[in-house]
Amino acid sequence: MTADVAALADAVLAAHDGARPMPLPSVQCPDLTLHDAYAVADALRRRRSARGERVVGWKIGFTNRTIWDRYGVHAPIWGPVWDTTLTLLDGTAATLSLAGLVQPRLEPEIVFGFARSPEPGMDEAALVGCLEWVAHGVEVVHTHCEGWRFTAADTVADGALHGRLLVGPRVPVVAWPRLGEDLAATTMTLACDGRVVDRGVGANVLGGPLAALRLWLAAMARDTPGWRVEPGHVVTTGTLTDAWPPAPGQRWTTQPGDARLAGLDLAIAP
């Protein structure tokens, strides 16, 4: 390994805590590989855990193949979701503060809650048996890399771009017999101040959120074998639309096409 893992993890944590941009990890370490980047991400995880934050799940990023060319990242990435970044909403409305976020963007996603730990290699039916609930959520992604220009390794080292995750009403999976097929067919409408800005569909996410989950479990076991989905964890599976930048005072709303999933109404704090 050629990267100075400790130095890069310290730099990312300082940028996170200071809510400021930082030089690209791949510029600080020109030979940075994805393997190195996950080592940085794990060092960052250990630093945040040591100061009292707790991993409560995982985010999968760049599962939407329709936007790969736009960002120059052509394969999924992943990273932790924290007790300090996750909000399980009681209803469908919330106020979102952008404090502490750098170049934030909103992503409407499908989120799973786990009753049991899944294993890599499970088929979709077995995975459903590990789930407790499914919900629609909005991940707020952000990056300390200027102008949203980076390599895949940069995004991994930068905490997988995770900022916040707001999860709407949870639907028990026992009440959803065709979960994989229905989620793949689910449409999503994203609007700002009453104007539709984007539309997507579940199939954008590697063929569907459940399919994305299955593929990711195999990749995580291969590339980050020390990371594991635990009972009670949440996993958010990637954006169904492009990611859009919010601004203070705006109101963002989402509307899933499947009536079992509640849309969200997010007021951006002034």
C-alpha positions as CSV (number, residue, x, y, z in Angstrom):
1,M,0.0,0.0,0.0
2,T,1.5,3.3,-1.0
3,A,-1.1,5.7,0.6
4,D,-0.5,7.2,4.0
5,V,-3.8,5.9,5.3
6,A,-3.5,7.7,8.7
7,A,-2.7,11.1,7.2
8,L,-5.5,10.9,4.7
9,A,-8.0,9.8,7.3
10,D,-6.9,12.7,9.6
11,A,-7.3,15.1,6.6
12,V,-10.8,13.9,5.8
13,L,-11.9,14.1,9.4
14,A,-10.6,17.6,9.7
15,A,-12.4,18.7,6.6
16,H,-15.6,17.0,7.9
17,D,-15.3,18.7,11.3
18,G,-14.5,22.0,9.8
19,A,-17.2,21.8,7.1
20,R,-14.7,22.8,4.5
21,P,-13.3,21.6,1.2
22,M,-10.0,19.7,1.1
23,P,-7.5,18.7,-1.6
24,L,-8.4,15.5,-3.4
25,P,-7.1,12.4,-1.7
26,S,-5.9,11.3,-5.1
27,V,-3.8,14.5,-5.4
28,Q,-2.3,14.1,-1.9
29,C,-1.6,10.5,-2.9
30,P,-1.3,10.1,-6.7
31,D,-1.1,6.3,-6.5
32,L,-4.3,6.0,-4.4
33,T,-6.2,2.8,-5.3
34,L,-9.7,1.7,-4.3
35,H,-8.1,-0.8,-1.9
36,D,-6.2,2.1,-0.3
37,A,-9.3,4.3,-0.2
38,Y,-11.3,1.6,1.7
39,A,-8.4,1.4,4.2
40,V,-8.7,5.2,4.6
41,A,-12.5,4.8,5.1
42,D,-12.0,2.2,7.7
43,A,-9.4,4.3,9.5
44,L,-12.0,7.2,9.4
45,R,-14.6,4.8,10.8
46,R,-12.4,3.9,13.7
47,R,-11.7,7.5,14.5
48,R,-15.4,8.5,14.5
49,S,-16.3,5.4,16.6
50,A,-13.5,6.2,19.1
51,R,-15.0,9.6,19.8
52,G,-18.5,8.2,20.5
53,E,-20.3,7.9,17.1
54,R,-21.9,4.6,16.3
55,V,-22.4,2.9,13.0
56,V,-26.1,2.2,12.5
57,G,-26.1,1.1,8.9
58,W,-24.6,1.6,5.4
59,K,-25.1,3.6,2.3
60,I,-24.5,2.3,-1.2
61,G,-23.5,5.1,-3.6
62,F,-23.3,5.3,-7.4
63,T,-25.8,2.5,-8.0
64,N,-27.7,4.6,-10.5
65,R,-26.0,3.8,-13.8
66,T,-27.8,6.7,-15.6
67,I,-25.6,9.2,-13.8
68,W,-22.2,7.4,-13.9
69,D,-20.8,9.4,-16.8
70,R,-21.9,12.7,-15.2
71,Y,-19.8,12.1,-12.1
72,G,-17.0,10.0,-13.7
73,V,-17.6,7.1,-11.3
74,H,-18.7,3.8,-12.9
75,A,-19.2,1.4,-10.1
76,P,-20.9,1.4,-6.7
77,I,-19.2,2.6,-3.5
78,W,-20.3,2.2,0.1
79,G,-19.7,3.6,3.6
80,P,-21.1,3.8,7.1
81,V,-24.3,5.6,8.2
82,W,-24.0,7.0,11.7
83,D,-26.3,7.6,14.7
84,T,-25.4,11.2,14.3
85,T,-26.5,11.3,10.6
86,L,-29.6,9.1,10.6
87,T,-33.2,10.3,11.4
88,L,-36.1,7.9,11.4
89,L,-39.0,10.3,10.9
90,D,-42.2,9.9,12.8
91,G,-44.2,11.3,9.9
92,T,-43.5,12.6,6.4
93,A,-42.4,16.2,7.1
94,A,-39.1,17.5,8.5
95,T,-36.9,20.5,8.6
96,L,-33.4,19.9,7.2
97,S,-30.4,22.0,8.4
98,L,-27.5,22.2,6.0
99,A,-25.1,23.1,8.8
100,G,-21.9,21.1,8.6
101,L,-22.5,20.0,5.1
102,V,-20.2,20.9,2.2
103,Q,-21.8,21.2,-1.3
104,P,-24.8,19.1,-0.3
105,R,-27.2,17.4,-2.7
106,L,-30.5,15.5,-2.2
107,E,-31.1,12.0,-3.3
108,P,-34.4,10.1,-3.1
109,E,-33.7,6.5,-2.3
110,I,-35.2,3.2,-1.0
111,V,-34.0,2.1,2.4
112,F,-34.1,-1.3,4.1
113,G,-34.2,-2.2,7.8
114,F,-32.7,-5.5,8.9
115,A,-34.0,-7.9,11.4
116,R,-31.1,-10.4,10.8
117,S,-27.7,-10.2,9.3
118,P,-27.6,-11.2,5.6
119,E,-24.9,-13.3,4.0
120,P,-23.2,-12.7,0.7
121,G,-24.5,-15.0,-2.0
122,M,-28.1,-15.0,-0.8
123,D,-30.7,-14.8,-3.5
124,E,-33.4,-12.1,-3.3
125,A,-35.9,-14.4,-1.5
126,A,-33.4,-15.2,1.3
127,L,-32.5,-11.5,1.6
128,V,-36.1,-10.6,2.1
129,G,-36.2,-13.0,4.9
130,C,-33.5,-10.9,6.7
131,L,-35.5,-7.7,6.3
132,E,-37.8,-6.1,8.8
133,W,-39.0,-3.1,6.8
134,V,-38.7,-1.0,3.7
135,A,-39.1,2.7,3.4
136,H,-38.5,5.7,1.2
137,G,-35.8,8.0,2.4
138,V,-33.7,11.0,1.3
139,E,-30.0,10.9,1.6
140,V,-28.1,14.2,1.8
141,V,-24.8,13.6,0.2
142,H,-21.9,16.0,0.3
143,T,-18.3,16.2,-0.7
144,H,-15.2,17.9,0.5
145,C,-13.9,17.6,-3.1
146,E,-14.3,21.0,-4.9
147,G,-16.9,21.1,-7.6
148,W,-18.0,17.5,-7.3
149,R,-15.0,16.4,-9.3
150,F,-13.3,13.3,-8.0
151,T,-12.2,9.7,-8.7
152,A,-14.0,6.7,-7.3
153,A,-11.2,6.3,-4.8
154,D,-11.7,10.0,-3.7
155,T,-15.4,9.3,-3.0
156,V,-14.6,6.2,-0.9
157,A,-12.0,8.0,1.2
158,D,-14.4,11.0,1.6
159,G,-16.8,9.0,3.7
160,A,-18.7,7.7,0.7
161,L,-20.1,11.2,0.4
162,H,-22.6,10.5,3.2
163,G,-24.0,13.6,5.0
164,R,-27.5,12.8,6.4
165,L,-30.2,10.1,5.9
166,L,-33.9,10.9,6.6
167,V,-36.1,7.8,6.5
168,G,-39.9,8.0,6.1
169,P,-42.6,5.7,7.4
170,R,-41.5,2.1,7.5
171,V,-43.5,-0.7,5.8
172,P,-43.2,-4.2,7.2
173,V,-41.9,-6.5,4.4
174,V,-44.3,-9.3,5.5
175,A,-47.0,-7.1,4.0
176,W,-45.2,-6.9,0.6
177,P,-45.1,-10.2,-1.3
178,R,-43.6,-9.0,-4.5
179,L,-41.0,-6.7,-3.0
180,G,-38.2,-6.9,-5.5
181,E,-40.3,-6.6,-8.6
182,D,-42.4,-3.8,-7.2
183,L,-39.5,-1.7,-6.0
184,A,-37.8,-2.1,-9.4
185,A,-40.9,-0.7,-11.0
186,T,-41.5,2.1,-8.5
187,T,-41.2,5.6,-9.9
188,M,-40.0,8.6,-8.0
189,T,-40.8,12.3,-8.6
190,L,-38.6,15.0,-7.0
191,A,-39.9,18.6,-6.8
192,C,-38.5,21.8,-5.4
193,D,-41.0,24.6,-4.4
194,G,-43.7,22.8,-6.3
195,R,-41.8,22.4,-9.5
196,V,-40.8,18.9,-10.7
197,V,-37.0,18.8,-11.2
198,D,-36.4,15.1,-11.8
199,R,-38.1,11.7,-12.2
200,G,-36.6,8.2,-11.8
201,V,-37.5,4.6,-11.4
202,G,-36.3,1.8,-9.1
203,A,-34.7,-0.1,-12.0
204,N,-32.2,2.7,-12.3
205,V,-30.5,1.3,-9.2
206,L,-28.6,-1.7,-10.7
207,G,-31.9,-3.2,-11.8
208,G,-33.8,-2.5,-8.5
209,P,-33.0,-1.8,-4.9
210,L,-33.2,-5.4,-3.8
211,A,-30.9,-6.4,-6.7
212,A,-28.5,-3.6,-5.7
213,L,-28.5,-4.9,-2.1
214,R,-27.6,-8.4,-3.3
215,L,-24.8,-7.2,-5.5
216,W,-23.4,-4.9,-2.8
217,L,-23.3,-7.6,-0.2
218,A,-21.0,-9.7,-2.4
219,A,-18.8,-6.6,-3.1
220,M,-18.6,-5.6,0.5
221,A,-17.6,-9.1,1.6
222,R,-14.8,-9.0,-1.0
223,D,-13.5,-5.5,-0.5
224,T,-14.3,-4.6,3.1
225,P,-14.6,-8.0,4.9
226,G,-14.5,-6.4,8.3
227,W,-17.7,-4.5,7.6
228,R,-21.0,-6.3,8.2
229,V,-24.7,-5.6,8.2
230,E,-26.0,-6.2,11.8
231,P,-29.5,-6.7,13.1
232,G,-31.1,-3.3,13.4
233,H,-29.0,-1.7,10.7
234,V,-30.4,0.3,7.8
235,V,-29.1,0.2,4.3
236,T,-29.9,2.9,1.7
237,T,-29.5,1.7,-1.8
238,G,-28.8,4.7,-4.0
239,T,-30.6,7.5,-5.7
240,L,-33.4,6.9,-8.2
241,T,-32.8,10.3,-9.8
242,D,-29.8,12.6,-10.1
243,A,-28.6,14.4,-7.0
244,W,-29.9,18.0,-6.6
245,P,-28.4,20.9,-4.6
246,P,-30.8,22.3,-1.9
247,A,-30.7,25.9,-0.7
248,P,-31.9,27.5,2.5
249,G,-35.6,28.4,2.5
250,Q,-36.6,25.9,-0.2
251,R,-39.1,23.1,0.1
252,W,-38.3,19.8,-1.4
253,T,-40.9,17.0,-1.9
254,T,-40.8,13.5,-3.1
255,Q,-43.5,11.2,-4.4
256,P,-43.0,7.5,-4.9
257,G,-45.2,5.9,-7.5
258,D,-46.1,3.0,-5.2
259,A,-48.8,4.2,-2.7
260,R,-47.3,1.9,0.0
261,L,-44.3,4.2,0.2
262,A,-44.9,7.7,1.7
263,G,-43.5,10.8,0.0
264,L,-41.5,13.2,2.0
265,D,-41.8,17.0,2.5
266,L,-38.5,18.6,3.5
267,A,-38.2,22.3,4.5
268,I,-34.6,23.5,4.2
269,A,-33.8,25.6,7.2
270,P,-33.0,29.3,6.5
